[in-house]
Amino acid sequence: MQKRNDNIKASSNPALTAEEFDRRFDQGEDIFSLGVDPATIRRPGLEPRRFNVDVPAHMLEKLDNAAQLRGVTRQALVKTWLFDRLVQEQK
């Protein structure tokens, strides 16, 4: 079983073991007080990658309106819609 904090380094406490980290986290201790640097946290297999999509101005306006209606960013809306469509395609 892989530990959930394999990619987390306790920089202020290099002697902190994964087991000790897990125990203290499970007891409710804040991970940042354990020396975790938020700038170095990575989600294995979920690293973001960029791609560009060119769309006509009227489509961009519609996207912005739909995002505003839902109270989310344009990017969040597009990611949600893409994910939903990809899930549909797998069925």
C-alpha positions, 0 to 999 in steps of 0.5 A: 500500500502506498503512503499518501504522503510519499511526495510531501517533504517535511522540510522543517523536520527532516527526521519526521517519518511517514508513519509519524506524519500520518499519526499526527495528521490523523490526530488532527494536527495541521500539516503546515505545522509539520513542515509541509511546504505548500509550494512543493505539494504534488498530486501524482498522476494529476499534474496539470498540463495546458492546451489552447483552444481558439473559439469565436468571440461570441462563443467565449461570451456565452461561456463567460455568461454560463460561468457567471450564472453558476458562480464559477470561473470560465476555466472551472466550467470548461473543465467540468463540462469536459470531464462530464463529456469524457465520462459520458463517452466511456459509457 
